Amino acid sequence: MTGRANLYPEIKYDPERGRLQAVAPSMFETMPSAFVPQVRGVWGLMELAGIKTPATQIRELRHRDPDAFHARIFSAFGIPFAPRRRSVPGETVRAALARDQAATEAVNRALRTGIWEDALRYDRAYIRGQQYDVNQLYRMAEQDPDLLEVILSAASR
């Protein structure tokens, strides 16, 4: 996740047997890096250029997690950080979805338990596919909880 080397690179999970198994690295992977530690970084740069290298771990990392792949190249050359590509609109959408999910969970919990202090922190929440004002739901729950349940169940159909 951080682009650092695996703690136990000689062990892999075998999905067929459901256990860890030892994997001996090839001589072509270990010998060059024994003499020049930056070989892994050079191999990463070669992978970026489209040249196939004997480092299968680096090739797999490039396809599985591009940010970790770039961090591995930078750390091989002694640079402790790597520039990352960020999508500001994507992160904004992800944060908004997380906020909506938290509001929905808080209001659902309040509807079940009757404790509204967490739910009242939010203005609006999606309940059963519809957007509701949380303060109005609270007032309805205080005045007539049966009517609130009828309204919510009718809106979900």
N, C-alpha and C positions, 0 to 999 in steps of 0.2 A: 504494500500500500504506500510505502514511503519511497520506494525506488532503491532501498538499500539491499545489500546482498541477503540471500536467504540464510537463516540461522543454521540450517542443516541442508546444504545444497545437494548432498549425496543421498538424500532420502526423498522419495516421492510417494504419493498416495496412489495405490493401485485400485481403480474403481471396480475391476472384475472380482478381486478377492476381498476388497473392503479393508485392506490394511496397508501399512507403510512397508515399502521395500527399498532395499539399498540399490542405488544406481551409481555405478562406477563411471566417473567422467573419462572421456577419451584422452589419450595421450596428447592429441592435437589441441585440446582445450587447456590442459594443465601445464604442459612444458613451456609454451611461450610466456604465460603469465608468471611463471616462476622466475624467469630472467628479467622481464620488463613488466611491471605491474599495470602499466597503462594499456596493455594489449586489449583488455576488455573494452576500453573506451574506443580504441581504434577499430575493433570489430563492430562496435555499435555504429560508428561513423560509416563503416563499410556497408552495414545493413541499411542505413539511411540512403546510401548511394545506390542501393540495389544489387550490391555484390554479395553473393552467398558466402557465409563464413562457417567455420566448424562449431561455433558457439550456438548450440540449439536453444539454450536457456534464453539467450538474448533475443533470438528470433521469435520465440514463443512470447516473451515479454513485450516485444514490439506490437504484436497483434492483440494481446490480451489487455495491456494497459499502457497506452502511449506515453502518458505522463511519467509513469515509473521508468519506462524505457529511457526517456530523455534524462531523468534524474540519475539513472545508472551511468550514463555516458559522462555526465558532468562530475559525478563522484569518482569515477575512474581516473579523472585528471586532477583530482584533489580539490575541486570546487564544491563547497558544501551545499549549494542550492542550485536549482535549475529554473529557468523561466517557465511559467505555465501559461497556457492559453485559457482565458476565462470568458465565459459568455455572460455578460451582465444581464441581458434580458432573460436568459435561461435561469440564472440564479434568482432573479426577481420573481419569476413565475414559480420556481420551486419554493421560495419563502412564502409566497402568497398561498400556495396550496397547503403548505404545512400549517399556516395560520388558520385557514378554513377548516382543516382537519381537527386542529386543537379546539376550535370553537364548537364544532359539531360534537366532539367527544365530551366536552364540558357540559353542553346543554343536554345531551342524552343522559349523562350521569345525573344531572340535576332533575331531569324528568323521572328517573328511576328512584332516586333517593330523597328528593325534596330539598336538598341542600343546594342553594343557588349562588353562593358567594363566588365560586370560580367562574360560573357561567356568566354572571353579570359584568365581568370584565370585557366581554365582547359585545359589539353592537349588533351584528347579524350572524346568523348561523344557518347552515343547510341541514334541515331535518327531513328525512324521508324524501329527498329529491326536491324539496322546495326551500326557498330562502325565507327566513322569518326574522323579525325584530326580536331580540332576546328580551328586552324590557316588556314588550307586549306579552310574550309567552309567560314571563314571570308573573305579570298581573293576572293573566288568565288562570295560571296555576294556583295563585292565591285565592282568587274569587270562586272559580268553579273548575276543579281539576277534571271532572267527568266531561264537561263541555270541551276542554282542551284536548282530551284524548279522542273525542269524536271528530274534532276538526283535523287533528293530525292524521288520524286513520283515513278520513275522507280524502285528504289531500294526497295521500300516498297511493291511492287507487287510480 
